[in-house]
């Protein structure tokens, strides 16, 4: 299977001079729409790759699940349906357990800290790199949903006990905690949550402020609770390994470099997008609720058991789960310290 196409563009002047302009076009599959903070960052990634390669590399983004849905991305990219694309770890708790470490409720709602920790782990840990390669993938860069919150239609979560009895769309360890607290869990993609809330199939959806805005979910919500609990950080750009290996070392270096730089770019725009989204929701008449610290502590306590569960699952797949979790915690502490000492990278620019 030809996993990427090199297009030779010969214009009349080029034909006369015996020269031609060649570009390598890489197809990127994205399940989400072409709007919102993450879409902005994906487009920035593509633009930067083209600019830094001098036009040698171009990324053609296929938006809105045109090539594959979110729950088919891992296999589709590995099989070469696209050269690269966005993989969301919560859809693959067993198949791609390594990336799930970024989804654990570690009481770190800071988007930049979480992404930097994840990025370093996936670039430098040999066992993690091997687990990615086993899926015929190469890691390029990471995103995050930012802090986990929850929006509802016909209900409001003001305390942890209010979750009991509600029909909730939730994913990962966060969704499991909602279930333990008495929620009736409904399996549903975030991209289908609008219809679920509108039809009454669900009462509430685990949400992330910028995504609520991008997917226009505030239209079918009347309350939004800021949990500031943790984040789902297992969202990233991966490339088909065969396609990556077929590139020149210079092209590979550009993709890896831009993937890393996208972390800082995305963290900056995500912070602003989240703040704006909450203000927009308030302006639309939604009740914005800040979960009290004592109630937030209940969520953190109930989420702790899922750290051990993840480590056991990772170990069962051949990874050293406790060691990876310990390394990830240390990286979070490292970047939190760096933030506290120096601020965010974009604050000086």
C-alpha positions as a Python dict, from the first residue, in 0.01 Angstrom:
ca = {
    (1, 'X'): (0, 0, 0),
    (2, 'X'): (130, 341, -87),
    (3, 'X'): (104, 532, 238),
    (4, 'X'): (176, 881, 115),
    (5, 'X'): (189, 1046, -219),
    (6, 'X'): (464, 1258, -362),
    (7, 'X'): (322, 1499, -614),
    (8, 'X'): (553, 1647, -877),
    (9, 'X'): (424, 1983, -989),
    (10, 'X'): (578, 2094, -1316),
    (11, 'X'): (480, 2435, -1447),
    (12, 'X'): (572, 2563, -1789),
    (13, 'X'): (871, 2756, -1658),
    (14, 'X'): (994, 2446, -1480),
    (15, 'X'): (962, 2238, -1792),
    (16, 'X'): (1163, 2491, -1989),
    (17, 'X'): (1441, 2495, -1732),
    (18, 'X'): (1437, 2121, -1674),
    (19, 'X'): (1341, 2167, -1308),
    (20, 'X'): (1031, 2065, -1116),
    (21, 'X'): (889, 2137, -776),
    (22, 'X'): (822, 1822, -573),
    (23, 'X'): (622, 1808, -253),
    (24, 'X'): (532, 1522, -23),
    (25, 'X'): (166, 1535, 75),
    (26, 'X'): (70, 1363, 400),
    (27, 'X'): (-296, 1288, 469),
    (28, 'X'): (-411, 1367, 824),
    (29, 'X'): (-736, 1219, 957),
    (30, 'X'): (-924, 1417, 1224),
    (31, 'X'): (-1258, 1310, 1372),
    (32, 'X'): (-1342, 1656, 1505),
    (33, 'X'): (-1473, 1959, 1318),
    (34, 'X'): (-1262, 2235, 1166),
    (35, 'X'): (-1334, 2475, 1452),
    (36, 'X'): (-1224, 2521, 1810),
    (37, 'X'): (-888, 2537, 1986),
    (38, 'X'): (-761, 2192, 1891),
    (39, 'X'): (-853, 2242, 1526),
    (40, 'X'): (-664, 2571, 1538),
    (41, 'X'): (-356, 2392, 1673),
    (42, 'X'): (-378, 2111, 1416),
    (43, 'X'): (-391, 2368, 1138),
    (44, 'X'): (-96, 2553, 1295),
    (45, 'X'): (97, 2223, 1300),
    (46, 'X'): (27, 2173, 929),
    (47, 'X'): (118, 2532, 842),
    (48, 'X'): (443, 2516, 1039),
    (49, 'X'): (544, 2188, 875),
    (50, 'X'): (496, 2346, 532),
    (51, 'X'): (683, 2662, 630),
    (52, 'X'): (978, 2495, 800),
    (53, 'X'): (1019, 2244, 518),
    (54, 'X'): (1017, 2519, 258),
    (55, 'X'): (716, 2357, 92),
    (56, 'X'): (878, 2014, 76),
    (57, 'X'): (614, 1870, 313),
    (58, 'X'): (244, 1949, 305),
    (59, 'X'): (-29, 1809, 529),
    (60, 'X'): (-380, 1764, 389),
    (61, 'X'): (-622, 1755, 684),
    (62, 'X'): (-945, 1559, 643),
    (63, 'X'): (-1184, 1696, 907),
    (64, 'X'): (-1502, 1570, 1068),
    (65, 'X'): (-1436, 1196, 1050),
    (66, 'X'): (-1421, 1193, 671),
    (67, 'X'): (-1164, 911, 676),
    (68, 'X'): (-1243, 743, 1008),
    (69, 'X'): (-1431, 804, 1332),
    (70, 'X'): (-1253, 868, 1661),
    (71, 'X'): (-1298, 508, 1777),
    (72, 'X'): (-1131, 373, 1461),
    (73, 'X'): (-829, 606, 1447),
    (74, 'X'): (-570, 375, 1605),
    (75, 'X'): (-615, 89, 1359),
    (76, 'X'): (-686, 316, 1063),
    (77, 'X'): (-360, 509, 1096),
    (78, 'X'): (-164, 192, 1166),
    (79, 'X'): (-313, 34, 855),
    (80, 'X'): (-237, 334, 637),
    (81, 'X'): (-589, 467, 578),
    (82, 'X'): (-420, 801, 652),
    (83, 'X'): (-55, 889, 693),
    (84, 'X'): (-123, 1048, 1030),
    (85, 'X'): (-408, 1157, 1250),
    (86, 'X'): (-548, 1217, 1596),
    (87, 'X'): (-568, 925, 1840),
    (88, 'X'): (-777, 954, 2159),
    (89, 'X'): (-663, 704, 2421),
    (90, 'X'): (-995, 661, 2603),
    (91, 'X'): (-1130, 467, 2304),
    (92, 'X'): (-848, 212, 2345),
    (93, 'X'): (-810, 134, 2718),
    (94, 'X'): (-662, -211, 2648),
    (95, 'X'): (-515, -174, 2298),
    (96, 'X'): (-321, 146, 2372),
    (97, 'X'): (-285, 140, 2748),
    (98, 'X'): (48, 328, 2746),
    (99, 'X'): (-117, 649, 2629),
    (100, 'X'): (-382, 612, 2899),
    (101, 'X'): (-133, 729, 3163),
    (102, 'X'): (-207, 1083, 3048),
    (103, 'X'): (-577, 1034, 3130),
    (104, 'X'): (-537, 945, 3496),
    (105, 'X'): (-696, 1167, 3767),
    (106, 'X'): (-368, 1293, 3912),
    (107, 'X'): (-500, 1627, 4042),
    (108, 'X'): (-323, 1819, 3767),
    (109, 'X'): (-567, 2041, 3577),
    (110, 'X'): (-285, 2249, 3422),
    (111, 'X'): (-290, 2190, 3046),
    (112, 'X'): (69, 2296, 2974),
    (113, 'X'): (217, 2090, 3260),
    (114, 'X'): (25, 1780, 3154),
    (115, 'X'): (115, 1809, 2787),
    (116, 'X'): (483, 1873, 2853),
    (117, 'X'): (500, 1571, 3087),
    (118, 'X'): (326, 1349, 2832),
    (119, 'X'): (542, 1475, 2546),
    (120, 'X'): (866, 1403, 2729),
    (121, 'X'): (749, 1057, 2839),
    (122, 'X'): (655, 955, 2485),
    (123, 'X'): (976, 1086, 2333),
    (124, 'X'): (1223, 949, 2588),
    (125, 'X'): (1084, 629, 2741),
    (126, 'X'): (1209, 334, 2536),
    (127, 'X'): (934, 96, 2652),
    (128, 'X'): (662, 345, 2562),
    (129, 'X'): (823, 409, 2224),
    (130, 'X'): (827, 34, 2158),
    (131, 'X'): (458, 5, 2253),
    (132, 'X'): (376, 278, 2001),
    (133, 'X'): (589, 115, 1730),
    (134, 'X'): (409, -215, 1796),
    (135, 'X'): (96, -44, 1663),
    (136, 'X'): (292, 60, 1351),
    (137, 'X'): (283, 418, 1475),
    (138, 'X'): (524, 701, 1554),
    (139, 'X'): (439, 963, 1816),
    (140, 'X'): (455, 1323, 1690),
    (141, 'X'): (285, 1538, 1951),
    (142, 'X'): (19, 1560, 2218),
    (143, 'X'): (-291, 1758, 2303),
    (144, 'X'): (-518, 1762, 2606),
    (145, 'X'): (-883, 1822, 2669),
    (146, 'X'): (-774, 2043, 2961),
    (147, 'X'): (-955, 2017, 3294),
    (148, 'X'): (-1252, 1783, 3321),
    (149, 'X'): (-1587, 1957, 3381),
    (150, 'X'): (-1949, 1847, 3331),
    (151, 'X'): (-2244, 2008, 3154),
    (152, 'X'): (-2609, 1911, 3204),
    (153, 'X'): (-2953, 1964, 3056),
    (154, 'X'): (-3239, 1960, 3306),
    (155, 'X'): (-3003, 1898, 3598),
    (156, 'X'): (-2727, 2071, 3794),
    (157, 'X'): (-2430, 1927, 3983),
    (158, 'X'): (-2355, 2142, 4287),
    (159, 'X'): (-2218, 1863, 4508),
    (160, 'X'): (-2065, 1523, 4438),
    (161, 'X'): (-2388, 1359, 4560),
    (162, 'X'): (-2588, 1529, 4283),
    (163, 'X'): (-2433, 1288, 4032),
    (164, 'X'): (-2636, 1000, 4176),
    (165, 'X'): (-2912, 883, 3941),
    (166, 'X'): (-2818, 1100, 3643),
    (167, 'X'): (-2762, 959, 3294),
    (168, 'X'): (-2405, 1062, 3217),
    (169, 'X'): (-2170, 1038, 2921),
    (170, 'X'): (-1825, 998, 3070),
    (171, 'X'): (-1499, 838, 2968),
    (172, 'X'): (-1187, 696, 3126),
    (173, 'X'): (-1130, 694, 3501),
    (174, 'X'): (-1345, 1005, 3535),
    (175, 'X'): (-1645, 829, 3387),
    (176, 'X'): (-1586, 529, 3611),
    (177, 'X'): (-1591, 754, 3918),
    (178, 'X'): (-1919, 907, 3803),
    (179, 'X'): (-2055, 552, 3779),
    (180, 'X'): (-1936, 464, 4128),
    (181, 'X'): (-2113, 774, 4258),
    (182, 'X'): (-2443, 643, 4124),
    (183, 'X'): (-2460, 781, 3769),
    (184, 'X'): (-2614, 568, 3496),
    (185, 'X'): (-2335, 564, 3241),
    (186, 'X'): (-2411, 588, 2869),
    (187, 'X'): (-2145, 498, 2612),
    (188, 'X'): (-2131, 782, 2363),
    (189, 'X'): (-1872, 980, 2168),
    (190, 'X'): (-1827, 1343, 2267),
    (191, 'X'): (-1922, 1425, 1909),
    (192, 'X'): (-2266, 1268, 1966),
    (193, 'X'): (-2326, 1434, 2304),
    (194, 'X'): (-2521, 1725, 2150),
    (195, 'X'): (-2787, 1486, 2021),
    (196, 'X'): (-2780, 1290, 2346),
    (197, 'X'): (-2842, 1598, 2559),
    (198, 'X'): (-3102, 1734, 2319),
    (199, 'X'): (-3302, 1409, 2306),
    (200, 'X'): (-3278, 1330, 2677),
    (201, 'X'): (-3076, 1015, 2618),
    (202, 'X'): (-2826, 1165, 2863),
    (203, 'X'): (-2867, 1426, 3136),
    (204, 'X'): (-2503, 1530, 3154),
    (205, 'X'): (-2184, 1500, 2953),
    (206, 'X'): (-1826, 1504, 3073),
    (207, 'X'): (-1693, 1812, 2901),
    (208, 'X'): (-1403, 2044, 2838),
    (209, 'X'): (-1487, 2409, 2802),
    (210, 'X'): (-1331, 2477, 2461),
    (211, 'X'): (-1489, 2157, 2322),
    (212, 'X'): (-1834, 2256, 2449),
    (213, 'X'): (-1791, 2575, 2247),
    (214, 'X'): (-1652, 2405, 1936),
    (215, 'X'): (-1931, 2146, 1932),
    (216, 'X'): (-2201, 2404, 2021),
    (217, 'X'): (-2316, 2190, 2312),
    (218, 'X'): (-2410, 2491, 2524),
    (219, 'X'): (-2722, 2514, 2305),
    (220, 'X'): (-2851, 2199, 2478),
    (221, 'X'): (-2716, 2262, 2830),
    (222, 'X'): (-2852, 2474, 3111),
    (223, 'X'): (-2578, 2422, 3370),
    (224, 'X'): (-2202, 2372, 3361),
    (225, 'X'): (-2002, 2262, 3665),
    (226, 'X'): (-1632, 2344, 3694),
    (227, 'X'): (-1479, 2040, 3862),
    (228, 'X'): (-1111, 2137, 3813),
    (229, 'X'): (-1039, 1771, 3882),
    (230, 'X'): (-785, 1659, 3626),
    (231, 'X'): (-762, 1626, 3253),
    (232, 'X'): (-783, 1376, 2970),
    (233, 'X'): (-441, 1417, 2814),
    (234, 'X'): (-423, 1106, 2596),
    (235, 'X'): (-507, 1293, 2276),
    (236, 'X'): (-230, 1318, 2020),
    (237, 'X'): (-96, 1314, 1668),
    (238, 'X'): (49, 982, 1556),
    (239, 'X'): (191, 884, 1218),
    (240, 'X'): (193, 557, 1031),
    (241, 'X'): (541, 415, 1096),
    (242, 'X'): (593, 292, 740),
    (243, 'X'): (511, 637, 605),
    (244, 'X'): (737, 803, 864),
    (245, 'X'): (1028, 569, 790),
    (246, 'X'): (995, 644, 418),
    (247, 'X'): (1064, 1015, 477),
    (248, 'X'): (1410, 1169, 479),
    (249, 'X'): (1578, 1230, 815),
    (250, 'X'): (1531, 1604, 759),
    (251, 'X'): (1157, 1561, 702),
    (252, 'X'): (1125, 1339, 1008),
    (253, 'X'): (1306, 1596, 1222),
    (254, 'X'): (1070, 1873, 1110),
    (255, 'X'): (761, 1671, 1201),
    (256, 'X'): (901, 1586, 1545),
    (257, 'X'): (1015, 1942, 1612),
    (258, 'X'): (683, 2100, 1514),
    (259, 'X'): (497, 1836, 1714),
    (260, 'X'): (684, 1941, 2026),
    (261, 'X'): (640, 2313, 1958),
    (262, 'X'): (265, 2261, 1916),
    (263, 'X'): (241, 2191, 2290),
    (264, 'X'): (328, 2551, 2380),
    (265, 'X'): (111, 2692, 2103),
    (266, 'X'): (-190, 2483, 2201),
    (267, 'X'): (-154, 2547, 2574),
    (268, 'X'): (-158, 2923, 2511),
    (269, 'X'): (-467, 2927, 2290),
    (270, 'X'): (-642, 2661, 2500),
    (271, 'X'): (-620, 2872, 2813),
    (272, 'X'): (-779, 3166, 2636),
    (273, 'X'): (-1037, 2950, 2460),
    (274, 'X'): (-1148, 2789, 2787),
    (275, 'X'): (-1192, 3124, 2959),
    (276, 'X'): (-1386, 3262, 2665),
    (277, 'X'): (-1605, 2951, 2641),
    (278, 'X'): (-1713, 2980, 3006),
    (279, 'X'): (-1792, 3349, 2958),
    (280, 'X'): (-1993, 3268, 2646),
    (281, 'X'): (-2188, 3001, 2836),
    (282, 'X'): (-2264, 3250, 3110),
    (283, 'X'): (-2380, 3502, 2851),
    (284, 'X'): (-2608, 3235, 2699),
    (285, 'X'): (-2778, 3195, 3035),
    (286, 'X'): (-2615, 2876, 3161),
    (287, 'X'): (-2567, 2842, 3534),
    (288, 'X'): (-2190, 2821, 3594),
    (289, 'X'): (-2116, 2625, 3910),
    (290, 'X'): (-1780, 2605, 4087),
    (291, 'X'): (-1761, 2274, 4276),
    (292, 'X'): (-1661, 2345, 4638),
    (293, 'X'): (-1318, 2220, 4745),
    (294, 'X'): (-1463, 1965, 4987),
    (295, 'X'): (-1677, 1817, 4710),
    (296, 'X'): (-1384, 1816, 4467),
    (297, 'X'): (-1182, 1623, 4728),
    (298, 'X'): (-1442, 1344, 4715),
    (299, 'X'): (-1380, 1301, 4344),
    (300, 'X'): (-1004, 1292, 4393),
    (301, 'X'): (-1034, 1030, 4667),
    (302, 'X'): (-1255, 805, 4459),
    (303, 'X'): (-1030, 841, 4155),
    (304, 'X'): (-716, 725, 4337),
    (305, 'X'): (-790, 354, 4293),
    (306, 'X'): (-777, 390, 3915),
    (307, 'X'): (-408, 479, 3925),
    (308, 'X'): (-330, 131, 4061),
    (309, 'X'): (-575, -24, 3818),
    (310, 'X'): (-401, 142, 3524),
    (311, 'X'): (-60, 26, 3648),
    (312, 'X'): (-185, -332, 3673),
    (313, 'X'): (-336, -320, 3324),
    (314, 'X'): (-14, -176, 3181),
    (315, 'X'): (193, -445, 3351),
    (316, 'X'): (-34, -714, 3208),
    (317, 'X'): (49, -589, 2857),
    (318, 'X'): (425, -620, 2920),
    (319, 'X'): (500, -267, 3041),
    (320, 'X'): (631, -176, 3385),
    (321, 'X'): (317, 9, 3490),
    (322, 'X'): (431, 134, 3832),
    (323, 'X'): (761, 261, 3689),
    (324, 'X'): (590, 449, 3404),
    (325, 'X'): (339, 600, 3646),
    (326, 'X'): (620, 707, 3879),
    (327, 'X'): (810, 864, 3589),
    (328, 'X'): (498, 1046, 3472),
    (329, 'X'): (432, 1185, 3822),
    (330, 'X'): (791, 1307, 3836),
    (331, 'X'): (755, 1480, 3498),
    (332, 'X'): (437, 1654, 3614),
    (333, 'X'): (624, 1777, 3921),
    (334, 'X'): (917, 1886, 3702),
    (335, 'X'): (706, 2102, 3473),
    (336, 'X'): (492, 2238, 3757),
    (337, 'X'): (813, 2354, 3922),
    (338, 'X'): (934, 2506, 3596),
    (339, 'X'): (603, 2689, 3554),
    (340, 'X'): (615, 2822, 3908),
    (341, 'X'): (973, 2942, 3865),
    (342, 'X'): (960, 3082, 3511),
    (343, 'X'): (596, 3116, 3415),
    (344, 'X'): (460, 2983, 3088),
    (345, 'X'): (684, 3001, 2779),
    (346, 'X'): (452, 3239, 2597),
    (347, 'X'): (435, 3493, 2880),
    (348, 'X'): (765, 3651, 2775),
    (349, 'X'): (664, 3680, 2411),
}
